[in-house]
């Protein structure tokens, strides 16, 4: 069953600092619970690069998700625990996305970032050159809300949900002290 990150409230430009601090604390708790730093592999399957830029923004000093060990990008899917996928999966990238998914060791979590991965977006709607939504190609565990592009806070919240699911997969149910 896939999980969807709730969208920001109307008129809310970004997440308040207290919300960001809560996400940061949650990432740190989950990384300690898992006992290692989960690694992330990013796949651009034909996106406009808007979501990719926001993923990088989540790693820069303002959000700095890497300091918790929760969003450490790796260069090979063979080392990854979490796959961040952006874009509508074009025909050209279809086989590559499947290959990367197969190369990622179990347990693995797939996070679909943005509206293009979720439903193809209005630009690519019913295009014969895309294979959207992503869950028709590979199983998706977490959906970051559609946005063009989603905010770094939403991406971090998606990573938190992915880490929670990964923790359940690795060690069974998440204990009460780690739950909110």
GUDO-738910 format. One line per 4 residues: for each residue x, y, z of N, C-alpha, C, O, CB. Coordinates in nm, 3 decimals. Glycine has a CB too. Layout:
% residues N
X Y Z X Y Z X Y Z X Y Z X Y Z; ... $
This chain:
% residues 180
0.084 -0.118 0.000 0.000 0.000 0.000 0.088 0.124 0.000 0.180 0.136 0.081 -0.096 0.000 0.122; 0.061 0.215 -0.090 0.139 0.338 -0.100 0.087 0.442 -0.002 -0.031 0.445 0.030 0.135 0.393 -0.243; 0.178 0.527 0.044 0.147 0.635 0.138 0.163 0.766 0.064 0.255 0.782 -0.016 0.240 0.630 0.264; 0.074 0.861 0.089 0.083 0.992 0.027 0.115 1.096 0.133 0.052 1.099 0.239 -0.046 1.028 -0.046 $
0.214 1.180 0.105 0.249 1.290 0.194 0.141 1.396 0.183 0.105 1.433 0.072 0.390 1.349 0.160; 0.087 1.446 0.295 -0.014 1.551 0.286 0.044 1.679 0.229 0.158 1.715 0.257 -0.075 1.579 0.424; -0.035 1.748 0.147 0.009 1.873 0.085 0.004 1.987 0.184 -0.066 1.979 0.285 -0.078 1.906 -0.038; 0.079 2.095 0.155 0.074 2.217 0.238 -0.065 2.277 0.233 -0.139 2.259 0.137 0.179 2.320 0.190 $
-0.100 2.350 0.339 -0.227 2.419 0.344 -0.231 2.531 0.241 -0.126 2.583 0.202 -0.253 2.474 0.485; -0.350 2.568 0.196 -0.363 2.676 0.097 -0.303 2.804 0.152 -0.326 2.841 0.267 -0.510 2.698 0.059; -0.226 2.870 0.068 -0.165 2.996 0.107 -0.037 2.981 0.187 0.033 3.079 0.211 -0.261 3.075 0.185; -0.005 2.859 0.229 0.116 2.836 0.308 0.232 2.814 0.212 0.235 2.714 0.141 0.098 2.714 0.405 $
0.327 2.907 0.209 0.439 2.901 0.116 0.535 2.788 0.151 0.581 2.716 0.062 0.514 3.033 0.114; 0.565 2.771 0.278 0.657 2.666 0.319 0.620 2.620 0.459 0.534 2.678 0.525 0.805 2.715 0.314; 0.685 2.515 0.503 0.660 2.459 0.634 0.722 2.548 0.740 0.835 2.594 0.723 0.715 2.316 0.643; 0.650 2.574 0.851 0.708 2.656 0.959 0.834 2.591 1.015 0.849 2.469 1.007 0.605 2.678 1.071 $
0.925 2.672 1.072 1.049 2.615 1.126 1.025 2.503 1.225 1.102 2.406 1.228 1.130 2.724 1.193; 0.921 2.512 1.306 0.893 2.406 1.404 0.861 2.275 1.333 0.901 2.168 1.381 0.777 2.447 1.496; 0.792 2.280 1.221 0.761 2.160 1.143 0.888 2.101 1.084 0.908 1.980 1.085 0.659 2.193 1.032; 0.974 2.188 1.032 1.101 2.141 0.975 1.186 2.076 1.084 1.248 1.972 1.062 1.177 2.257 0.908 $
1.190 2.137 1.201 1.266 2.080 1.312 1.210 1.944 1.353 1.284 1.853 1.387 1.267 2.176 1.433; 1.077 1.933 1.350 1.014 1.805 1.383 1.053 1.697 1.282 1.081 1.583 1.319 0.860 1.820 1.387; 1.056 1.733 1.153 1.098 1.639 1.049 1.244 1.599 1.069 1.278 1.481 1.056 1.078 1.701 0.910; 1.329 1.696 1.099 1.471 1.667 1.120 1.491 1.573 1.238 1.570 1.479 1.232 1.549 1.798 1.142 $
1.417 1.599 1.346 1.427 1.514 1.465 1.379 1.372 1.434 1.438 1.274 1.480 1.344 1.574 1.581; 1.273 1.363 1.356 1.216 1.233 1.319 1.315 1.153 1.233 1.331 1.032 1.253 1.083 1.252 1.243; 1.380 1.221 1.139 1.479 1.153 1.055 1.592 1.099 1.142 1.635 0.985 1.124 1.535 1.249 0.946; 1.641 1.180 1.236 1.750 1.138 1.324 1.708 1.018 1.410 1.786 0.924 1.427 1.793 1.255 1.414 $
1.584 1.019 1.464 1.534 0.908 1.544 1.528 0.779 1.463 1.571 0.673 1.509 1.396 0.940 1.601; 1.475 0.789 1.342 1.460 0.670 1.259 1.595 0.614 1.216 1.612 0.492 1.210 1.376 0.702 1.137; 1.691 0.701 1.187 1.825 0.653 1.150 1.890 0.581 1.268 1.957 0.480 1.249 1.913 0.771 1.103; 1.872 0.634 1.388 1.926 0.566 1.507 1.856 0.432 1.527 1.921 0.334 1.562 1.910 0.655 1.633 $
1.725 0.428 1.506 1.650 0.304 1.525 1.693 0.197 1.425 1.711 0.081 1.462 1.500 0.331 1.511; 1.711 0.237 1.300 1.753 0.142 1.197 1.895 0.094 1.224 1.931 -0.019 1.192 1.742 0.205 1.057; 1.976 0.182 1.283 2.112 0.145 1.320 2.214 0.171 1.212 2.330 0.130 1.224 2.115 0.002 1.358; 2.174 0.237 1.107 2.266 0.271 0.999 2.206 0.386 0.919 2.091 0.423 0.939 2.294 0.148 0.907 $
2.284 0.440 0.831 2.236 0.548 0.746 2.178 0.490 0.619 2.251 0.432 0.538 2.350 0.647 0.713; 2.048 0.503 0.599 1.989 0.456 0.474 2.037 0.543 0.358 2.048 0.665 0.373 1.835 0.457 0.482; 2.064 0.482 0.246 2.115 0.555 0.131 2.009 0.567 0.023 1.922 0.481 0.009 2.239 0.487 0.076; 2.019 0.675 -0.052 1.919 0.710 -0.153 1.982 0.713 -0.291 2.092 0.766 -0.308 1.853 0.846 -0.120 $
1.912 0.657 -0.388 1.953 0.669 -0.528 1.842 0.744 -0.600 1.724 0.711 -0.587 1.980 0.528 -0.593; 1.881 0.845 -0.676 1.785 0.931 -0.745 1.779 0.893 -0.893 1.882 0.879 -0.959 1.823 1.080 -0.728; 1.656 0.877 -0.944 1.635 0.844 -1.085 1.551 0.954 -1.148 1.440 0.981 -1.102 1.566 0.704 -1.101; 1.603 1.016 -1.253 1.525 1.110 -1.333 1.475 1.032 -1.452 1.553 0.993 -1.539 1.610 1.237 -1.376 $
1.344 1.010 -1.457 1.287 0.927 -1.564 1.216 1.012 -1.669 1.116 0.969 -1.727 1.191 0.826 -1.506; 1.267 1.131 -1.694 1.210 1.216 -1.797 1.145 1.342 -1.743 1.057 1.399 -1.809 1.110 1.139 -1.875; 1.185 1.386 -1.626 1.122 1.504 -1.567 1.181 1.633 -1.625 1.278 1.630 -1.700 1.139 1.503 -1.414; 1.120 1.743 -1.588 1.166 1.875 -1.635 1.279 1.930 -1.548 1.326 2.041 -1.572 1.049 1.974 -1.635 $
1.324 1.855 -1.450 1.431 1.888 -1.355 1.386 1.978 -1.241 1.468 2.011 -1.155 1.543 1.956 -1.428; 1.261 2.018 -1.235 1.211 2.096 -1.121 1.220 2.018 -0.992 1.269 2.069 -0.891 1.068 2.139 -1.146; 1.172 1.892 -0.994 1.177 1.808 -0.874 1.321 1.775 -0.837 1.355 1.766 -0.719 1.098 1.678 -0.897; 1.406 1.757 -0.938 1.547 1.726 -0.913 1.615 1.840 -0.839 1.695 1.817 -0.749 1.620 1.697 -1.046 $
1.584 1.963 -0.878 1.642 2.080 -0.812 1.596 2.087 -0.667 1.674 2.122 -0.579 1.603 2.209 -0.887; 1.469 2.053 -0.641 1.419 2.055 -0.503 1.480 1.944 -0.419 1.499 1.960 -0.299 1.267 2.044 -0.502; 1.510 1.830 -0.481 1.580 1.723 -0.408 1.719 1.772 -0.365 1.761 1.749 -0.252 1.592 1.594 -0.496; 1.788 1.839 -0.456 1.919 1.896 -0.423 1.904 2.003 -0.315 1.989 2.013 -0.227 1.986 1.955 -0.550 $
1.797 2.082 -0.322 1.774 2.185 -0.219 1.758 2.122 -0.081 1.799 2.181 0.019 1.649 2.268 -0.254; 1.698 2.002 -0.075 1.683 1.934 0.054 1.818 1.891 0.111 1.828 1.865 0.231 1.592 1.813 0.038; 1.921 1.883 0.026 2.054 1.842 0.071 2.146 1.959 0.100 2.253 1.941 0.159 2.117 1.754 -0.033; 2.107 2.080 0.059 2.193 2.197 0.078 2.184 2.247 0.222 2.102 2.198 0.299 2.154 2.309 -0.020 $
2.268 2.345 0.261 2.278 2.386 0.401 2.148 2.430 0.467 2.135 2.416 0.588 2.374 2.495 0.411; 2.051 2.483 0.394 1.929 2.528 0.461 1.852 2.413 0.524 1.804 2.425 0.636 1.839 2.601 0.362; 1.841 2.302 0.454 1.769 2.185 0.506 1.867 2.079 0.556 1.842 2.016 0.659 1.678 2.125 0.399; 1.976 2.059 0.484 2.087 1.972 0.522 2.043 1.838 0.579 2.081 1.801 0.690 2.175 2.043 0.621 $
1.961 1.767 0.503 1.911 1.638 0.548 2.022 1.534 0.562 2.007 1.436 0.635 1.806 1.587 0.452; 2.133 1.555 0.495 2.242 1.459 0.499 2.307 1.451 0.636 2.366 1.348 0.670 2.346 1.495 0.395; 2.298 1.557 0.716 2.364 1.553 0.848 2.304 1.448 0.939 2.368 1.406 1.036 2.354 1.690 0.915; 2.180 1.403 0.910 2.117 1.298 0.990 2.145 1.160 0.933 2.115 1.059 0.998 1.967 1.321 0.997 $
2.201 1.155 0.814 2.226 1.027 0.750 2.105 0.973 0.677 2.108 0.860 0.628 2.270 0.928 0.852; 1.998 1.052 0.669 1.875 1.003 0.608 1.869 1.020 0.459 1.800 0.945 0.391 1.758 1.070 0.668; 1.939 1.117 0.405 1.934 1.141 0.261 2.077 1.151 0.213 2.127 1.261 0.184 1.852 1.272 0.227; 2.142 1.040 0.204 2.279 1.032 0.153 2.270 0.974 0.014 2.243 0.855 -0.003 2.373 0.946 0.247 $
2.291 1.059 -0.087 2.284 1.012 -0.224 2.403 0.921 -0.254 2.516 0.951 -0.216 2.280 1.131 -0.323; 2.376 0.812 -0.323 2.481 0.719 -0.363 2.483 0.710 -0.515 2.385 0.743 -0.581 2.460 0.579 -0.299; 2.594 0.666 -0.569 2.612 0.662 -0.713 2.568 0.532 -0.778 2.570 0.522 -0.901 2.753 0.686 -0.744; 2.530 0.434 -0.700 2.490 0.305 -0.756 2.363 0.255 -0.687 2.351 0.266 -0.565 2.604 0.201 -0.741 $
2.268 0.202 -0.764 2.148 0.147 -0.700 2.178 0.024 -0.616 2.097 -0.014 -0.532 2.044 0.113 -0.806; 2.292 -0.038 -0.639 2.328 -0.158 -0.562 2.359 -0.126 -0.416 2.365 -0.217 -0.333 2.447 -0.226 -0.625; 2.379 0.002 -0.384 2.405 0.043 -0.247 2.285 0.112 -0.183 2.291 0.148 -0.065 2.525 0.135 -0.242; 2.177 0.131 -0.257 2.065 0.214 -0.211 1.962 0.134 -0.132 1.944 0.014 -0.151 1.998 0.280 -0.329 $
1.895 0.206 -0.042 1.781 0.153 0.031 1.652 0.218 -0.019 1.545 0.156 -0.018 1.797 0.176 0.182; 1.663 0.343 -0.062 1.547 0.421 -0.106 1.572 0.472 -0.247 1.680 0.524 -0.277 1.520 0.540 -0.008; 1.474 0.456 -0.335 1.481 0.512 -0.470 1.389 0.633 -0.478 1.269 0.621 -0.452 1.442 0.406 -0.578; 1.444 0.749 -0.513 1.365 0.870 -0.537 1.348 0.881 -0.688 1.447 0.898 -0.760 1.434 1.000 -0.475 $
1.225 0.873 -0.737 1.200 0.875 -0.881 1.122 1.000 -0.916 1.019 1.030 -0.855 1.123 0.749 -0.926; 1.171 1.074 -1.016 1.102 1.193 -1.066 1.070 1.172 -1.213 1.144 1.103 -1.284 1.189 1.321 -1.046; 0.961 1.230 -1.258 0.927 1.226 -1.400 0.822 1.124 -1.436 0.788 1.037 -1.355 1.049 1.200 -1.479; 0.770 1.133 -1.560 0.660 1.048 -1.604 0.702 0.913 -1.661 0.615 0.842 -1.713 0.581 1.120 -1.706 $
0.825 0.873 -1.656 0.881 0.750 -1.713 0.856 0.748 -1.864 0.758 0.692 -1.912 0.819 0.625 -1.646; 0.947 0.810 -1.935 0.937 0.813 -2.081 0.970 0.674 -2.137 1.029 0.591 -2.069 1.032 0.921 -2.140; 0.931 0.652 -2.262 0.963 0.523 -2.326 1.113 0.499 -2.328 1.158 0.385 -2.316 0.908 0.520 -2.469; 1.190 0.606 -2.344 1.335 0.594 -2.350 1.394 0.550 -2.215 1.496 0.481 -2.213 1.396 0.727 -2.392 $
1.332 0.589 -2.104 1.387 0.556 -1.972 1.320 0.435 -1.908 1.360 0.394 -1.799 1.374 0.674 -1.880; 1.220 0.377 -1.971 1.142 0.268 -1.913 1.229 0.150 -1.870 1.222 0.106 -1.755 1.037 0.221 -2.012; 1.310 0.099 -1.960 1.394 -0.017 -1.928 1.499 0.016 -1.822 1.533 -0.069 -1.739 1.462 -0.069 -2.054; 1.550 0.139 -1.824 1.649 0.179 -1.723 1.587 0.183 -1.584 1.650 0.139 -1.487 1.708 0.317 -1.758 $
1.465 0.235 -1.574 1.397 0.242 -1.444 1.374 0.101 -1.390 1.397 0.075 -1.272 1.263 0.318 -1.455; 1.329 0.009 -1.475 1.309 -0.129 -1.432 1.441 -0.194 -1.390 1.445 -0.266 -1.290 1.244 -0.211 -1.545; 1.547 -0.168 -1.464 1.678 -0.225 -1.433 1.731 -0.173 -1.299 1.783 -0.250 -1.219 1.777 -0.194 -1.544; 1.717 -0.042 -1.277 1.761 0.016 -1.150 1.682 -0.044 -1.034 1.739 -0.075 -0.930 1.746 0.170 -1.151 $
1.552 -0.060 -1.051 1.469 -0.120 -0.947 1.516 -0.263 -0.917 1.525 -0.301 -0.800 1.319 -0.120 -0.989; 1.544 -0.340 -1.020 1.590 -0.478 -1.000 1.727 -0.484 -0.934 1.756 -0.577 -0.859 1.593 -0.552 -1.133; 1.813 -0.386 -0.962 1.948 -0.384 -0.906 1.951 -0.342 -0.760 2.048 -0.369 -0.690 2.035 -0.293 -0.987; 1.847 -0.277 -0.713 1.843 -0.230 -0.574 1.813 -0.349 -0.483 1.715 -0.420 -0.505 1.735 -0.117 -0.556 $
1.896 -0.370 -0.381 1.875 -0.486 -0.292 1.753 -0.467 -0.203 1.711 -0.355 -0.175 1.998 -0.511 -0.206; 1.698 -0.579 -0.160 1.587 -0.578 -0.065 1.644 -0.555 0.074 1.758 -0.596 0.099 1.506 -0.711 -0.071; 1.574 -0.493 0.166 1.447 -0.422 0.148 1.470 -0.288 0.081 1.571 -0.221 0.108 1.376 -0.404 0.283; 1.379 -0.248 -0.003 1.391 -0.122 -0.075 1.258 -0.050 -0.072 1.151 -0.111 -0.066 1.438 -0.145 -0.221 $
1.266 0.082 -0.078 1.148 0.168 -0.076 1.155 0.257 -0.200 1.262 0.310 -0.232 1.140 0.253 0.056; 1.043 0.274 -0.269 1.036 0.363 -0.385 0.952 0.484 -0.348 0.838 0.470 -0.302 0.976 0.289 -0.509; 1.008 0.604 -0.368 0.939 0.729 -0.341 0.918 0.800 -0.475 1.015 0.834 -0.543 1.019 0.819 -0.240; 0.793 0.823 -0.512 0.760 0.897 -0.634 0.749 1.044 -0.597 0.665 1.083 -0.516 0.626 0.844 -0.699 $
0.835 1.127 -0.658 0.841 1.269 -0.624 0.770 1.350 -0.732 0.808 1.346 -0.849 0.988 1.316 -0.608; 0.666 1.424 -0.692 0.599 1.517 -0.781 0.486 1.456 -0.862 0.465 1.335 -0.864 0.697 1.576 -0.873; 0.414 1.544 -0.927 0.295 1.506 -1.003 0.325 1.427 -1.129 0.242 1.347 -1.172 0.218 1.625 -1.039; 0.440 1.449 -1.190 0.471 1.377 -1.314 0.487 1.228 -1.289 0.441 1.147 -1.369 0.599 1.433 -1.378 $
0.551 1.190 -1.179 0.568 1.048 -1.146 0.437 0.987 -1.099 0.413 0.867 -1.118 0.675 1.031 -1.037; 0.352 1.068 -1.039 0.227 1.015 -0.985 0.120 0.995 -1.092 0.057 0.889 -1.096 0.174 1.108 -0.880; 0.100 1.095 -1.178 -0.005 1.080 -1.279 0.036 1.128 -1.417 -0.048 1.132 -1.508 -0.127 1.153 -1.236; 0.160 1.163 -1.435 0.207 1.206 -1.566 0.198 1.355 -1.588 0.267 1.408 -1.676 0.129 1.138 -1.671 $
0.117 1.424 -1.511 0.104 1.568 -1.524 0.021 1.607 -1.646 -0.002 1.526 -1.735 0.240 1.632 -1.532; -0.022 1.731 -1.647 -0.109 1.777 -1.755 -0.036 1.784 -1.888 -0.097 1.766 -1.993 -0.166 1.912 -1.721; 0.093 1.811 -1.886 0.169 1.822 -2.010 0.179 1.687 -2.080 0.171 1.679 -2.203 0.309 1.878 -1.982; 0.195 1.581 -2.002 0.215 1.448 -2.059 0.090 1.360 -2.052 0.100 1.240 -2.074 0.329 1.379 -1.989 $
-0.026 1.416 -2.022 -0.148 1.338 -2.004 -0.179 1.258 -2.130 -0.191 1.315 -2.238 -0.267 1.430 -1.968; -0.191 1.127 -2.115 -0.222 1.033 -2.223 -0.124 1.042 -2.340 -0.162 1.015 -2.454 -0.361 1.057 -2.273; -0.002 1.079 -2.312 0.099 1.084 -2.417 0.142 0.942 -2.454 0.160 0.859 -2.365 0.222 1.169 -2.373; 0.158 0.913 -2.582 0.203 0.779 -2.621 0.351 0.756 -2.590 0.401 0.645 -2.607 0.178 0.758 -2.768 $
0.421 0.860 -2.545 0.565 0.849 -2.520 0.599 0.836 -2.373 0.716 0.830 -2.336 0.636 0.969 -2.576; 0.497 0.832 -2.287 0.521 0.818 -2.143 0.446 0.698 -2.089 0.351 0.649 -2.150 0.479 0.946 -2.067; 0.490 0.653 -1.974 0.432 0.536 -1.909 0.383 0.570 -1.769 0.393 0.488 -1.677 0.534 0.421 -1.903; 0.330 0.689 -1.752 0.281 0.733 -1.621 0.149 0.664 -1.592 0.076 0.631 -1.686 0.266 0.889 -1.616 $
0.116 0.643 -1.469 0.192 0.672 -1.347 0.302 0.569 -1.323 0.304 0.462 -1.383 0.098 0.676 -1.227; 0.393 0.605 -1.234 0.509 0.522 -1.204 0.470 0.384 -1.153 0.539 0.286 -1.182 0.598 0.591 -1.103; 0.360 0.374 -1.078 0.324 0.245 -1.020 0.279 0.143 -1.124 0.258 0.026 -1.089 0.215 0.264 -0.918; 0.264 0.182 -1.250 0.240 0.084 -1.357 0.371 0.018 -1.399 0.369 -0.088 -1.462 0.173 0.152 -1.479 $
0.484 0.080 -1.366 0.615 0.030 -1.407 0.682 -0.046 -1.293 0.727 -0.159 -1.311 0.705 0.146 -1.454; 0.689 0.017 -1.175 0.748 -0.045 -1.056 0.658 -0.013 -0.937 0.585 0.086 -0.939 0.895 0.006 -1.031; 0.661 -0.097 -0.831 0.578 -0.067 -0.714 0.625 0.058 -0.642 0.746 0.078 -0.623 0.578 -0.187 -0.618; 0.531 0.143 -0.601 0.563 0.268 -0.531 0.514 0.256 -0.387 0.403 0.211 -0.362 0.498 0.391 -0.602 $
0.600 0.297 -0.292 0.566 0.291 -0.150 0.519 0.424 -0.095 0.429 0.428 -0.011 0.684 0.243 -0.070; 0.578 0.535 -0.140 0.545 0.668 -0.088 0.529 0.764 -0.205 0.611 0.766 -0.297 0.654 0.718 0.012; 0.423 0.843 -0.200 0.402 0.949 -0.299 0.423 1.084 -0.233 0.354 1.117 -0.136 0.260 0.939 -0.362; 0.517 1.162 -0.285 0.530 1.302 -0.242 0.424 1.376 -0.322 0.406 1.348 -0.440 0.677 1.360 -0.266 $
0.354 1.472 -0.260 0.238 1.530 -0.326 0.270 1.598 -0.458 0.380 1.650 -0.477 0.172 1.628 -0.235; 0.173 1.595 -0.546 0.196 1.663 -0.673 0.220 1.811 -0.648 0.151 1.874 -0.569 0.078 1.643 -0.768; 0.313 1.861 -0.714 0.346 2.002 -0.709 0.441 2.024 -0.824 0.500 1.929 -0.877 0.407 2.044 -0.570; 0.456 2.142 -0.861 0.545 2.167 -0.974 0.644 2.275 -0.934 0.625 2.392 -0.966 0.465 2.207 -1.100 $
0.748 2.236 -0.867 0.781 2.109 -0.804 0.737 2.108 -0.658 0.699 2.212 -0.604 0.932 2.082 -0.814; 0.741 1.990 -0.592 0.710 1.987 -0.449 0.820 2.055 -0.369 0.936 2.058 -0.412 0.690 1.841 -0.399; 0.785 2.111 -0.255 0.881 2.181 -0.169 0.980 2.082 -0.107 0.947 1.964 -0.091 0.808 2.261 -0.058; 1.100 2.127 -0.071 1.196 2.038 -0.004 1.140 1.977 0.125 1.172 1.863 0.159 1.324 2.113 0.027 $
1.057 2.053 0.196 0.996 1.999 0.318 0.907 1.879 0.287 0.906 1.782 0.363 0.913 2.108 0.389; 0.834 1.885 0.176 0.748 1.773 0.137 0.833 1.653 0.099 0.797 1.539 0.129 0.656 1.813 0.020; 0.945 1.678 0.033 1.035 1.569 -0.003 1.092 1.505 0.124 1.100 1.383 0.134 1.149 1.620 -0.095; 1.132 1.589 0.221 1.183 1.536 0.348 1.075 1.458 0.422 1.104 1.354 0.482 1.234 1.650 0.437 $
0.953 1.506 0.417 0.844 1.432 0.482 0.822 1.298 0.412 0.792 1.198 0.478 0.713 1.516 0.479; 0.837 1.294 0.281 0.829 1.168 0.208 0.941 1.074 0.249 0.920 0.953 0.260 0.833 1.192 0.059; 1.061 1.128 0.271 1.173 1.047 0.316 1.146 0.992 0.456 1.181 0.878 0.486 1.304 1.129 0.314; 1.084 1.073 0.543 1.048 1.026 0.677 0.952 0.907 0.667 0.971 0.806 0.734 0.984 1.140 0.760 $
0.850 0.920 0.583 0.756 0.808 0.565 0.827 0.687 0.507 0.796 0.573 0.546 0.640 0.850 0.473; 0.921 0.709 0.416 0.998 0.597 0.359 1.084 0.531 0.466 1.093 0.408 0.471 1.086 0.646 0.244; 1.147 0.612 0.552 1.230 0.557 0.660 1.145 0.477 0.759 1.187 0.372 0.808 1.304 0.669 0.734; 1.024 0.527 0.788 0.935 0.453 0.878 0.899 0.318 0.818 0.900 0.216 0.888 0.807 0.533 0.907 $
0.869 0.316 0.691 0.836 0.189 0.626 0.958 0.098 0.620 0.946 -0.022 0.640 0.781 0.214 0.484; 1.075 0.155 0.592 1.199 0.077 0.590 1.228 0.017 0.727 1.270 -0.098 0.738 1.316 0.164 0.543; 1.206 0.096 0.833 1.227 0.046 0.969 1.134 -0.071 0.999 1.176 -0.170 1.059 1.205 0.159 1.072; 1.008 -0.060 0.957 0.915 -0.172 0.976 0.960 -0.295 0.899 0.946 -0.407 0.947 0.773 -0.131 0.933 $
1.013 -0.274 0.780 1.057 -0.387 0.698 1.182 -0.453 0.757 1.194 -0.576 0.753 1.086 -0.341 0.554; 1.274 -0.374 0.811 1.400 -0.427 0.862 1.381 -0.494 0.998 1.430 -0.605 1.020 1.503 -0.315 0.873; 1.312 -0.426 1.089 1.306 -0.473 1.227 1.167 -0.510 1.275 1.149 -0.536 1.394 1.362 -0.369 1.317; 1.071 -0.514 1.190 0.934 -0.538 1.234 0.868 -0.405 1.261 0.909 -0.304 1.205 0.930 -0.629 1.358 $
0.769 -0.403 1.346 0.694 -0.280 1.377 0.782 -0.178 1.447 0.868 -0.215 1.527 0.573 -0.312 1.465; 0.762 -0.050 1.417 0.838 0.059 1.480 0.795 0.070 1.626 0.675 0.078 1.653 0.816 0.196 1.404; 0.889 0.071 1.722 0.852 0.079 1.863 0.788 0.213 1.899 0.802 0.311 1.826 0.975 0.057 1.951; 0.718 0.216 2.012 0.640 0.334 2.055 0.728 0.457 2.073 0.685 0.567 2.039 0.567 0.304 2.185 $
0.851 0.443 2.127 0.934 0.561 2.151 0.977 0.629 2.021 1.018 0.745 2.023 1.056 0.522 2.232; 0.969 0.559 1.909 1.004 0.619 1.781 0.882 0.679 1.715 0.894 0.772 1.635 1.069 0.516 1.690; 0.762 0.626 1.747 0.639 0.681 1.689 0.611 0.819 1.742 0.658 0.855 1.850 0.520 0.590 1.717; 0.534 0.896 1.666 0.499 1.032 1.710 0.390 1.025 1.812 0.346 1.129 1.862 0.455 1.119 1.592 $
